[in-house]
């Protein structure tokens, strides 16, 4: 399975891996960087390495291919430029969170605001919780799949998810009833 | 909206759009780096073994010449 005939076979095999894992990898980096564009750049870096080592990856059983890809993702260094952008994005999100509450609005606007509140609360989560939550929600992975990808026990994944959801629920409660803050 | 609805909406807002994913895919498979690594089983061309003998001989000759005392013009 490790050798390819025509170049198109190689490309087709890479496309299969790319489509199978790109959402989860991007979700992982969304959790790591809290920045959508940085996450896209890093996702590209990961899959460039997959392409360059395609024979190695395709020689692995399916369940180990995800582990290989996430090992690359975890090891990928985040350079200073990306780090600065991440910091700026997080600070901007935090600044928005401290802004005065907006005036009463329509149901659609309130829904959008609630999503923004959730996004800001996610940005404030500890990184491990944020990464785990992003992989579960945006990456559509099960607890067992996240555990295998991150190299942690499934129980740890479930615990982090529970803490994250509790923090988000509290943030939404404060949004729904600002008097609770006082 | 429930927390799950809010999280689903957040996930949709941060997810990599299909068009951007397609662009990433194309950039990878069309990149020069990718093209150069598309045949990993083919070893890179090696230098001819005689290259090192010629280089060593030339290098030694230059070293010897450079250490000769400079002739002073009469």
Boltz contact constraints between the chains, C-beta under 6 A:
constraints:
  - contact:
      token1: [A, 11]
      token2: [B, 29]
      max_distance: 6.0
  - contact:
      token1: [A, 18]
      token2: [B, 25]
      max_distance: 6.0
  - contact:
      token1: [A, 22]
      token2: [B, 21]
      max_distance: 6.0
  - contact:
      token1: [A, 26]
      token2: [B, 16]
      max_distance: 6.0
  - contact:
      token1: [A, 30]
      token2: [B, 14]
      max_distance: 6.0
  - contact:
      token1: [A, 36]
      token2: [B, 14]
      max_distance: 6.0
  - contact:
      token1: [A, 40]
      token2: [B, 16]
      max_distance: 6.0
  - contact:
      token1: [A, 44]
      token2: [B, 24]
      max_distance: 6.0
  - contact:
      token1: [A, 47]
      token2: [B, 28]
      max_distance: 6.0
  - contact:
      token1: [A, 48]
      token2: [B, 28]
      max_distance: 6.0
  - contact:
      token1: [A, 51]
      token2: [B, 28]
      max_distance: 6.0
  - contact:
      token1: [A, 51]
      token2: [B, 34]
      max_distance: 6.0
  - contact:
      token1: [A, 52]
      token2: [B, 37]
      max_distance: 6.0
  - contact:
      token1: [A, 55]
      token2: [B, 40]
      max_distance: 6.0
  - contact:
      token1: [A, 111]
      token2: [B, 1]
      max_distance: 6.0
  - contact:
      token1: [A, 114]
      token2: [B, 1]
      max_distance: 6.0
  - contact:
      token1: [A, 114]
      token2: [B, 6]
      max_distance: 6.0
  - contact:
      token1: [A, 115]
      token2: [B, 6]
      max_distance: 6.0
  - contact:
      token1: [A, 115]
      token2: [B, 9]
      max_distance: 6.0
  - contact:
      token1: [A, 115]
      token2: [B, 10]
      max_distance: 6.0
  - contact:
      token1: [A, 118]
      token2: [B, 6]
      max_distance: 6.0
  - contact:
      token1: [A, 118]
      token2: [B, 10]
      max_distance: 6.0
  - contact:
      token1: [A, 119]
      token2: [B, 10]
      max_distance: 6.0
  - contact:
      token1: [A, 137]
      token2: [B, 7]
      max_distance: 6.0
  - contact:
      token1: [A, 137]
      token2: [B, 11]
      max_distance: 6.0
  - contact:
      token1: [A, 138]
      token2: [B, 11]
      max_distance: 6.0
  - contact:
      token1: [A, 138]
      token2: [B, 14]
      max_distance: 6.0
  - contact:
      token1: [A, 138]
      token2: [B, 15]
      max_distance: 6.0
  - contact:
      token1: [A, 169]
      token2: [B, 3]
      max_distance: 6.0
